[in-house]
Amino acid sequence: MGVNGMVTSAHPLSSLAGAQVLQDGGNAVDAAIAVATTLGIVEPYMSGAGGIGMALVYMAREGRVRALNFSGRAPRAADTARFTDDTKETGILAPLIPGNVAGWMELHRTYGSLDRERLFRPAVGYARNGFPITHINSLVIHQSAARLRRFPTSAAFMLEAGGKPPAAGVKFRMPQAADTLEKIARHGPDIFYKGEIAEKLARFSKEMNGLITAQDLADYRVEWQEPIAIDYRGYRVHVTPPNSTGFQILQTLKVIEGFSGADITHHGIESVHILMEAVKLCVTDRIKWGGDPDYTKIPVKAVLSDGYAARQRRRIDRSAAASVMGERFALNRPMGALTPGSPEEFDGGMTTHFAVADRDGNVVSVTQTLGGYFGSGVVVGDTGLFLNNMCSYFDLEEGSSNRIGPWKRVDFVISPTQTFKDGKFFLSMGTPGGWGIPQTTSQLLMNVLDHGMNVQQAVEAPRFRYYRDRYVEMEERFPLNLRQSLEMKGHKVGIVEAWSRSVGGAHAIQVDAASGTFHGGADPRRDGVAIGL
């Protein structure tokens, strides 16, 4: 808790970097940039300058929430014929145009108050002077070592002599990444998108038969957008708009809003079954409608309408689990799988998330990613820059609204949220977790808004994640009788460890409007730490 601000992120050093910026007089945006850049060093497999992301920004003096979209675009040469399931996942064809640097710089240009070099100082320092490898760091690097060895630049950058992953406790240095970040801090975004770093990236891509060109980099722009929002039980919940899949979170809440009493008790058998069935309906709609709004019509208003929610609610069978096609588009559905609704006809890996609040009431909520662990697996030459693999989130099949194409934005799982009560800021909530992000976020929000948990309780509560058909994975901390009762309804329950990274790594800030205090929540499924000032 704190009275002068709060920083919560997936690593103690990144949270500390943000807190120190607040102590130096910086605002929430300044601190967010320090957290973002530091995460790219101390959690290098999750995000970094070669990644993409989205932010929700609430500036108290403006009294509004804004969304900043820096989710990248497919290179102009992207064509389905160039890709296979493997090449859109790993290697030089996998990355979108990196958006993180442009996003950080736009946040600073619009709302920053401290010098850029001050904000990049913690990341540069840890990269140049070293930071201790945590147990989770070591585990992830070990799991990714074979993939990193496929690319000489990546192996040389991330692995020790003989291709050995660093052990927990090792002091790890990234001098090449330090040089790159120093140049960005000193010269701004142009060096990354038009100057020296852009030239290295484009040349490396060409030599490796990749798709990103100098023109692609020079033409990339971030975009300020209006969030989408719903009213839910007296709260106003905002999420990032499409190409973000945040609308799945809001749709889930709209469906659940029609239930009350015993139907929304925490870990009640009927409650969990209803929530699981609502999630499956909304996943199915997201698969149908999600994509780049420049290329596909997404009926967001209809999907989030009260009437459509009521229609979808009536499709829930209280006695049996429905089958779902999966988490993404597939030509071959399981027999009897749910089909999407028709809102247009109705009238009526891995990622990292963090949040910062300052003493003036400004709040920044950011989710940024490389895609999978270490993104594409490729480090660009001597830059220390891992490129994302977010092309993996595109589909190759005809008929998908999220099919890959030139200069398209991907149907983007990243969905930070901000919630208000009586017009005052109440809650920042978000998580990583791939396609599971909207499922996890809905559970997190309900833990606070429906079940009255504080943010740490909400983050620590056990979670589930639906995959395909009737298969759901549940953390083993769910009560045995609940799991058995769900199986009797037809759910195929798989058990994962008590604190599983497969269901995300959430971070949250709650503001007590009456007292002005900040409550921070950090996820023990990661190296998460919340620091209040």
C-alpha positions as CSV (number, residue, x, y, z in Angstrom):
1,M,0.0,0.0,0.0
2,G,1.0,3.6,-0.4
3,V,-0.1,7.2,-0.2
4,N,2.1,8.8,-2.8
5,G,1.9,6.2,-5.6
6,M,2.2,2.6,-6.6
7,V,4.2,0.5,-9.0
8,T,3.5,-3.2,-9.6
9,S,5.3,-5.3,-12.2
10,A,6.6,-8.8,-12.9
11,H,10.1,-8.2,-11.5
12,P,11.4,-6.5,-8.3
13,L,14.0,-4.5,-10.2
14,S,11.5,-3.1,-12.7
15,S,9.1,-2.1,-9.9
16,L,12.0,-0.5,-8.0
17,A,13.0,1.5,-11.2
18,G,9.5,2.9,-11.4
19,A,9.3,3.7,-7.7
20,Q,12.6,5.6,-7.9
21,V,11.4,7.7,-10.8
22,L,8.3,8.6,-8.8
23,Q,10.6,9.5,-5.9
24,D,12.6,11.7,-8.2
25,G,9.5,13.7,-9.0
26,G,8.4,11.9,-12.2
27,N,4.8,11.2,-13.0
28,A,3.1,7.8,-13.7
29,V,4.1,8.0,-17.4
30,D,7.7,8.6,-16.6
31,A,7.7,5.7,-14.2
32,A,5.9,3.5,-16.7
33,I,8.7,4.0,-19.2
34,A,11.3,3.1,-16.6
35,V,9.4,0.0,-15.8
36,A,8.9,-0.9,-19.4
37,T,12.5,-0.6,-20.5
38,T,13.8,-2.4,-17.4
39,L,11.5,-5.3,-17.9
40,G,13.0,-5.8,-21.3
41,I,16.3,-6.4,-19.6
42,V,15.6,-8.3,-16.4
43,E,12.7,-10.3,-18.1
44,P,14.2,-10.5,-21.6
45,Y,12.1,-13.4,-22.8
46,M,8.8,-11.5,-22.2
47,S,9.2,-8.1,-23.8
48,G,11.8,-5.5,-25.0
49,A,12.5,-3.0,-27.7
50,G,11.7,-5.5,-30.4
51,G,8.3,-6.2,-29.1
52,I,4.8,-4.6,-29.2
53,G,2.1,-3.6,-26.8
54,M,-0.8,-1.5,-25.7
55,A,-1.5,1.0,-22.9
56,L,-4.4,2.6,-21.1
57,V,-3.6,6.0,-19.8
58,Y,-5.7,8.0,-17.3
59,M,-4.5,11.5,-16.7
60,A,-6.4,13.0,-13.8
61,R,-6.3,16.6,-15.1
62,E,-7.9,15.5,-18.4
63,G,-10.5,13.3,-16.7
64,R,-10.5,10.7,-19.4
65,V,-9.0,7.3,-20.3
66,R,-7.0,7.0,-23.6
67,A,-5.7,3.9,-25.3
68,L,-2.3,3.9,-27.0
69,N,-1.9,1.2,-29.7
70,F,1.7,0.2,-30.4
71,S,0.8,-3.3,-31.6
72,G,3.0,-3.2,-34.7
73,R,2.0,-4.3,-38.2
74,A,2.8,-7.1,-40.5
75,P,5.5,-6.2,-43.1
76,R,4.2,-5.1,-46.4
77,A,5.7,-8.2,-48.0
78,A,3.7,-10.5,-45.6
79,D,1.7,-13.0,-47.6
80,T,0.2,-16.3,-46.6
81,A,2.3,-18.1,-49.2
82,R,5.5,-17.0,-47.4
83,F,4.5,-18.7,-44.1
84,T,4.1,-22.1,-42.5
85,D,2.9,-22.8,-39.0
86,D,6.6,-23.1,-38.0
87,T,8.0,-20.0,-39.8
88,K,5.3,-17.7,-38.3
89,E,6.3,-18.9,-34.9
90,T,10.1,-19.0,-35.0
91,G,12.8,-17.2,-37.1
92,I,13.1,-14.1,-39.2
93,L,9.6,-14.3,-40.8
94,A,7.8,-14.3,-37.5
95,P,8.1,-10.6,-36.3
96,L,5.8,-7.7,-36.8
97,I,7.2,-4.2,-37.1
98,P,8.3,-3.6,-33.5
99,G,6.0,-1.0,-31.7
100,N,7.3,-0.8,-28.2
101,V,9.9,1.9,-28.8
102,A,7.4,4.1,-30.7
103,G,4.9,3.5,-27.9
104,W,7.3,4.5,-25.1
105,M,8.5,7.5,-27.0
106,E,4.9,8.7,-27.7
107,L,4.0,8.3,-24.0
108,H,7.0,10.4,-23.1
109,R,6.3,13.1,-25.8
110,T,2.7,13.5,-24.8
111,Y,2.8,13.2,-21.0
112,G,6.4,12.7,-19.8
113,S,8.1,15.2,-17.5
114,L,11.6,13.9,-16.9
115,D,14.5,13.6,-19.3
116,R,14.5,10.4,-21.4
117,E,18.0,9.4,-20.4
118,R,16.9,9.5,-16.7
119,L,14.0,7.1,-17.5
120,F,16.2,4.6,-19.4
121,R,19.0,4.8,-16.8
122,P,17.9,1.7,-14.7
123,A,17.6,-0.5,-17.8
124,V,20.9,0.6,-19.2
125,G,22.6,0.1,-15.8
126,Y,21.3,-3.4,-15.3
127,A,22.2,-4.3,-18.9
128,R,25.7,-3.0,-18.7
129,N,26.6,-3.8,-15.1
130,G,24.6,-6.9,-14.6
131,F,21.6,-8.2,-12.7
132,P,21.0,-11.5,-10.9
133,I,19.3,-14.3,-12.8
134,T,16.2,-15.3,-10.8
135,H,14.9,-18.9,-10.5
136,I,12.1,-18.2,-13.0
137,N,14.6,-16.4,-15.4
138,S,16.8,-19.5,-15.2
139,L,13.9,-21.9,-15.8
140,V,12.6,-20.1,-18.8
141,I,16.1,-19.7,-20.4
142,H,16.7,-23.5,-19.9
143,Q,13.3,-24.2,-21.5
144,S,14.2,-22.0,-24.4
145,A,17.9,-22.9,-24.9
146,A,17.4,-25.3,-27.8
147,R,15.5,-22.7,-29.7
148,L,18.1,-20.0,-29.0
149,R,20.9,-22.3,-30.2
150,R,19.2,-22.3,-33.7
151,F,20.4,-18.7,-34.2
152,P,24.1,-17.8,-33.6
153,T,23.4,-14.2,-32.6
154,S,20.8,-15.3,-30.0
155,A,23.0,-18.1,-28.5
156,A,26.0,-15.7,-28.3
157,F,23.8,-13.1,-26.6
158,M,21.8,-15.1,-24.1
159,L,23.8,-18.3,-23.4
160,E,27.1,-18.8,-21.6
161,A,30.2,-20.5,-23.1
162,G,29.3,-23.8,-24.7
163,G,25.7,-22.9,-25.1
164,K,24.9,-23.3,-21.4
165,P,22.0,-21.4,-20.0
166,P,22.8,-19.2,-17.0
167,A,22.0,-20.6,-13.6
168,A,19.9,-18.8,-10.9
169,G,22.1,-16.3,-9.0
170,V,24.4,-15.7,-11.9
171,K,25.1,-12.0,-12.5
172,F,24.1,-11.5,-16.1
173,R,25.2,-8.7,-18.4
174,M,23.9,-7.5,-21.8
175,P,26.3,-4.8,-23.0
176,Q,24.9,-4.8,-26.6
177,A,21.4,-4.1,-25.3
178,A,22.8,-1.4,-23.1
179,D,24.3,0.3,-26.1
180,T,21.1,0.1,-28.0
181,L,19.0,1.5,-25.2
182,E,21.4,4.4,-24.7
183,K,21.2,5.4,-28.3
184,I,17.4,5.3,-28.2
185,A,17.4,7.4,-25.0
186,R,19.8,9.9,-26.5
187,H,18.4,10.3,-30.0
188,G,14.7,9.3,-29.7
189,P,12.6,7.1,-31.9
190,D,14.1,8.2,-35.2
191,I,17.3,6.2,-34.6
192,F,15.2,3.1,-34.2
193,Y,12.8,3.6,-37.1
194,K,14.9,5.6,-39.6
195,G,18.5,5.8,-38.3
196,E,21.3,3.5,-37.3
197,I,19.3,0.8,-35.6
198,A,16.7,0.7,-38.4
199,E,19.5,0.2,-40.9
200,K,20.9,-2.7,-38.9
201,L,17.5,-4.3,-38.5
202,A,16.5,-3.9,-42.2
203,R,19.9,-5.2,-43.4
204,F,19.8,-8.2,-41.0
205,S,16.3,-9.0,-42.2
206,K,17.3,-8.9,-45.8
207,E,20.4,-11.1,-45.2
208,M,18.2,-13.6,-43.4
209,N,15.5,-13.6,-46.1
210,G,13.1,-11.8,-43.8
211,L,10.3,-9.4,-44.7
212,I,10.9,-6.2,-42.7
213,T,12.3,-3.4,-44.8
214,A,13.7,0.1,-44.0
215,Q,10.5,1.6,-45.5
216,D,8.3,-0.6,-43.2
217,L,10.2,0.8,-40.2
218,A,10.1,4.4,-41.4
219,D,6.4,4.3,-42.0
220,Y,5.3,2.8,-38.7
221,R,3.1,5.0,-36.5
222,V,1.4,4.4,-33.1
223,E,-2.2,5.5,-32.6
224,W,-4.1,7.1,-29.8
225,Q,-7.6,5.5,-29.6
226,E,-10.8,5.7,-27.7
227,P,-11.2,2.8,-25.3
228,I,-14.3,0.7,-25.3
229,A,-16.3,0.4,-22.1
230,I,-19.4,-1.1,-20.4
231,D,-21.2,-0.5,-17.2
232,Y,-21.1,-3.5,-14.9
233,R,-22.9,-3.6,-11.6
234,G,-22.3,0.1,-11.0
235,Y,-18.7,0.1,-12.3
236,R,-17.4,1.5,-15.6
237,V,-14.9,-0.9,-17.1
238,H,-12.6,0.3,-19.9
239,V,-10.5,-1.9,-22.2
240,T,-8.3,-1.3,-25.3
241,P,-10.3,-1.4,-28.6
242,P,-9.8,-3.8,-31.6
243,N,-7.4,-5.0,-32.8
244,S,-7.2,-5.8,-29.1
245,T,-9.4,-8.7,-28.0
246,G,-10.5,-6.7,-24.9
247,F,-14.1,-6.9,-26.1
248,Q,-14.1,-10.5,-25.1
249,I,-13.6,-9.5,-21.5
250,L,-16.4,-7.0,-21.6
251,Q,-18.7,-9.4,-23.4
252,T,-18.1,-12.0,-20.7
253,L,-19.0,-9.5,-18.0
254,K,-22.2,-8.5,-19.9
255,V,-23.3,-12.2,-20.0
256,I,-22.5,-12.7,-16.4
257,E,-24.2,-9.5,-15.3
258,G,-27.6,-11.2,-15.8
259,F,-26.9,-13.7,-13.0
260,S,-27.1,-12.9,-9.3
261,G,-27.3,-14.5,-5.9
262,A,-26.2,-18.1,-5.7
263,D,-25.1,-18.0,-9.4
264,I,-22.2,-15.7,-8.7
265,T,-20.8,-17.1,-5.4
266,H,-17.0,-17.6,-5.4
267,H,-16.2,-21.2,-6.3
268,G,-19.8,-22.2,-6.2
269,I,-20.4,-25.2,-8.5
270,E,-23.1,-23.5,-10.5
271,S,-21.2,-20.2,-10.6
272,V,-18.0,-21.7,-12.0
273,H,-19.9,-23.7,-14.5
274,I,-21.9,-20.6,-15.7
275,L,-18.6,-18.6,-16.0
276,M,-16.9,-21.4,-17.9
277,E,-19.8,-21.6,-20.4
278,A,-20.0,-17.8,-20.7
279,V,-16.2,-17.7,-21.5
280,K,-16.7,-20.3,-24.2
281,L,-19.5,-18.4,-25.9
282,C,-17.3,-15.2,-25.9
283,V,-14.2,-17.0,-27.1
284,T,-16.3,-18.3,-30.0
285,D,-17.5,-14.8,-30.9
286,R,-13.9,-13.4,-30.6
287,I,-12.6,-16.0,-33.0
288,K,-15.3,-15.1,-35.4
289,W,-15.0,-11.3,-35.2
290,G,-11.6,-10.4,-33.9
291,G,-9.0,-8.8,-36.3
292,D,-7.8,-5.6,-37.7
293,P,-10.7,-3.1,-37.9
294,D,-9.1,-1.6,-41.0
295,Y,-9.8,-4.9,-42.8
296,T,-12.7,-6.5,-41.1
297,K,-16.0,-5.1,-39.6
298,I,-16.1,-5.9,-35.9
299,P,-19.6,-5.4,-34.5
300,V,-18.4,-4.3,-31.0
301,K,-21.5,-2.2,-30.2
302,A,-23.8,-5.2,-30.9
303,V,-21.6,-7.7,-29.2
304,L,-21.7,-5.6,-26.0
305,S,-25.4,-4.7,-26.1
306,D,-27.7,-5.8,-23.3
307,G,-30.0,-7.6,-25.7
308,Y,-27.3,-9.7,-27.3
309,A,-25.9,-10.6,-23.9
310,A,-29.3,-11.8,-22.9
311,R,-29.6,-13.9,-26.0
312,Q,-26.1,-15.4,-25.4
313,R,-27.0,-16.0,-21.8
314,R,-30.0,-18.2,-22.8
315,R,-27.6,-20.5,-24.7
316,I,-25.9,-21.6,-21.4
317,D,-27.0,-25.1,-20.4
318,R,-26.8,-25.3,-16.6
319,S,-26.6,-29.1,-16.7
320,A,-23.9,-29.8,-19.4
321,A,-20.7,-28.4,-20.7
322,A,-20.7,-27.2,-24.3
323,S,-17.9,-28.0,-26.7
324,V,-15.7,-25.1,-28.0
325,M,-13.6,-25.0,-31.2
326,G,-10.5,-23.9,-29.4
327,E,-8.7,-20.6,-28.6
328,R,-8.3,-19.6,-32.2
329,F,-9.7,-20.1,-35.8
330,A,-9.8,-23.7,-37.0
331,L,-11.4,-25.1,-40.1
332,N,-12.2,-28.4,-38.4
333,R,-14.3,-27.9,-35.3
334,P,-14.9,-30.6,-32.7
335,M,-18.2,-32.4,-33.3
336,G,-21.0,-30.2,-31.7
337,A,-18.7,-27.3,-31.0
338,L,-20.3,-23.9,-30.3
339,T,-20.9,-21.6,-33.3
340,P,-20.6,-17.9,-32.9
341,G,-23.7,-15.7,-32.3
342,S,-24.9,-13.2,-34.9
343,P,-24.4,-9.8,-33.3
344,E,-24.5,-8.1,-36.7
345,E,-28.1,-9.2,-37.1
346,F,-29.1,-8.2,-33.5
347,D,-30.8,-4.9,-32.9
348,G,-31.2,-4.3,-29.5
349,G,4.2,-17.0,-24.2
350,M,4.2,-15.0,-23.2
351,T,3.8,-11.4,-22.1
352,T,4.2,-9.0,-19.2
353,H,1.8,-6.5,-17.6
354,F,2.5,-3.7,-15.2
355,A,0.8,-0.6,-13.8
356,V,1.8,2.7,-12.2
357,A,-0.1,5.3,-10.3
358,D,1.2,8.6,-9.0
359,R,0.3,11.0,-6.2
360,D,-1.7,13.2,-8.7
361,G,-4.0,10.3,-9.5
362,N,-2.6,9.5,-12.9
363,V,-2.6,5.8,-13.8
364,V,-0.8,4.0,-16.6
365,S,-1.6,0.3,-17.4
366,V,0.6,-1.4,-19.9
367,T,0.8,-4.9,-21.4
368,Q,3.8,-5.5,-23.7
369,T,5.2,-8.6,-25.3
370,L,7.6,-10.4,-27.6
371,G,4.9,-13.1,-28.2
372,G,6.4,-16.4,-27.1
373,Y,9.4,-16.8,-24.9
374,F,12.2,-14.7,-26.6
375,G,9.7,-13.9,-29.4
376,S,11.0,-15.1,-32.8
377,G,14.2,-16.4,-31.0
378,V,16.3,-14.1,-33.2
379,V,18.6,-11.4,-32.0
380,V,19.4,-8.7,-34.6
381,G,23.2,-8.7,-35.1
382,D,25.0,-6.9,-32.4
383,T,22.0,-4.9,-31.2
384,G,21.0,-7.2,-28.3
385,L,17.5,-6.8,-29.7
386,F,15.1,-9.9,-29.7
387,L,12.4,-9.6,-32.4
388,N,8.9,-10.5,-31.5
389,N,7.0,-13.5,-33.1
390,M,3.6,-12.0,-33.2
391,C,2.9,-13.2,-36.7
392,S,2.2,-16.5,-34.8
393,Y,-1.1,-14.9,-33.7
394,F,-2.3,-14.5,-37.3
395,D,-4.2,-17.3,-39.1
396,L,-3.2,-18.8,-42.4
397,E,-6.6,-20.3,-43.3
398,E,-9.0,-18.7,-45.6
399,G,-12.2,-17.6,-43.9
400,S,-10.5,-16.2,-40.8
401,S,-11.0,-12.5,-40.0
402,N,-7.5,-12.6,-38.6
403,R,-5.7,-14.0,-41.7
404,I,-2.2,-12.6,-42.2
405,G,-1.8,-9.9,-44.9
406,P,0.4,-6.9,-45.8
407,W,0.5,-4.1,-43.2
408,K,-2.3,-5.7,-41.1
409,R,-2.6,-5.5,-37.4
410,V,-3.0,-8.8,-35.6
411,D,-6.0,-9.8,-33.5
412,F,-4.2,-8.9,-30.3
413,V,-4.7,-10.8,-27.0
414,I,-3.3,-7.9,-25.0
415,S,-6.1,-6.2,-23.0
416,P,-5.2,-4.0,-20.1
417,T,-8.3,-2.7,-18.1
418,Q,-9.2,0.3,-16.0
419,T,-12.3,0.5,-13.9
420,F,-14.1,3.5,-12.4
421,K,-16.7,3.8,-9.6
422,D,-18.9,6.9,-9.5
423,G,-16.7,8.6,-12.0
424,K,-13.5,8.1,-9.9
425,F,-10.6,5.8,-10.7
426,F,-11.0,2.5,-8.9
427,L,-8.9,-0.3,-10.4
428,S,-6.2,-1.1,-12.9
429,M,-6.1,-4.8,-13.8
430,G,-4.2,-6.8,-16.4
431,T,-2.3,-10.0,-17.1
432,P,-0.1,-11.8,-19.7
433,G,-1.2,-15.3,-20.8
434,G,-1.6,-15.5,-24.6
435,W,-5.1,-16.4,-25.7
436,G,-6.0,-17.0,-22.1
437,I,-5.6,-13.2,-21.2
438,P,-9.3,-12.4,-21.7
439,Q,-10.4,-15.5,-19.7
440,T,-8.1,-14.7,-16.8
441,T,-8.9,-11.0,-16.8
442,S,-12.6,-11.7,-16.5
443,Q,-12.0,-13.9,-13.5
444,L,-9.7,-11.3,-11.9
445,L,-12.3,-8.5,-12.4
446,M,-15.1,-10.6,-10.9
447,N,-12.9,-11.4,-7.9
448,V,-12.9,-7.7,-7.1
449,L,-16.2,-6.4,-8.5
450,D,-18.4,-9.4,-7.6
451,H,-16.6,-11.1,-4.7
452,G,-15.2,-8.1,-2.9
453,M,-11.6,-9.3,-2.8
454,N,-8.7,-6.9,-2.4
455,V,-6.3,-6.8,-5.3
456,Q,-3.8,-9.2,-3.8
457,Q,-6.5,-11.7,-3.0
458,A,-7.9,-11.3,-6.5
459,V,-4.5,-12.0,-8.1
460,E,-3.7,-15.0,-5.9
461,A,-7.1,-16.7,-6.3
462,P,-6.9,-19.9,-8.4
463,R,-7.8,-19.7,-12.1
464,F,-8.9,-21.8,-14.9
465,R,-8.3,-21.7,-18.7
466,Y,-10.4,-23.3,-21.4
467,Y,-8.6,-24.7,-24.5
468,R,-10.5,-26.9,-26.9
469,D,-13.7,-29.0,-26.9
470,R,-14.7,-29.4,-23.2
471,Y,-11.1,-29.4,-21.9
472,V,-10.4,-26.9,-19.1
473,E,-7.2,-26.6,-17.1
474,M,-7.6,-25.7,-13.4
475,E,-5.0,-24.8,-10.8
476,E,-5.0,-27.6,-8.3
477,R,-6.0,-25.2,-5.5
478,F,-9.6,-25.4,-6.7
479,P,-11.6,-27.6,-4.3
480,L,-11.7,-31.3,-5.3
481,N,-15.5,-31.5,-4.9
482,L,-15.8,-28.5,-7.3
483,R,-13.7,-30.2,-9.9
484,Q,-15.5,-33.5,-9.6
485,S,-18.9,-31.8,-9.9
486,L,-17.8,-30.0,-13.1
487,E,-16.7,-33.3,-14.5
488,M,-20.2,-34.7,-13.9
489,K,-21.5,-31.8,-16.0
490,G,-19.2,-32.9,-18.9
491,H,-16.2,-30.7,-18.4
492,K,-12.9,-32.5,-19.0
493,V,-10.8,-31.1,-16.2
494,G,-7.0,-31.1,-16.3
495,I,-5.0,-30.1,-13.3
496,V,-2.0,-27.8,-13.4
497,E,0.3,-26.8,-10.6
498,A,-1.0,-24.7,-7.8
499,W,0.6,-21.4,-9.1
500,S,0.7,-22.0,-12.9
501,R,2.2,-19.5,-15.3
502,S,-0.2,-20.9,-17.9
503,V,-3.0,-18.8,-16.4
504,G,-1.1,-15.5,-16.5
505,G,0.9,-13.2,-14.2
506,A,-1.4,-10.4,-13.1
507,H,-0.6,-7.1,-11.6
508,A,-3.2,-4.6,-10.3
509,I,-3.6,-1.3,-8.5
510,Q,-6.8,-0.3,-6.6
511,V,-7.4,3.3,-5.4
512,D,-9.3,4.0,-2.3
513,A,-11.0,7.3,-3.3
514,A,-12.1,8.1,0.3
515,S,-8.6,7.9,1.9
516,G,-6.5,8.4,-1.2
517,T,-4.4,5.3,-0.6
518,F,-3.1,2.9,-3.3
519,H,-3.4,-0.9,-3.0
520,G,-1.0,-2.9,-5.2
521,G,-1.3,-6.6,-6.1
522,A,1.6,-8.7,-7.6
523,D,1.4,-12.2,-8.9
524,P,3.4,-15.0,-7.2
525,R,3.2,-16.9,-10.4
526,R,6.0,-14.6,-11.6
527,D,8.7,-12.6,-9.9
528,G,6.1,-9.9,-9.3
529,V,6.5,-7.1,-6.7
530,A,4.3,-4.2,-5.8
531,I,5.9,-1.1,-4.2
532,G,3.9,1.6,-2.6
533,L,5.3,5.0,-1.8
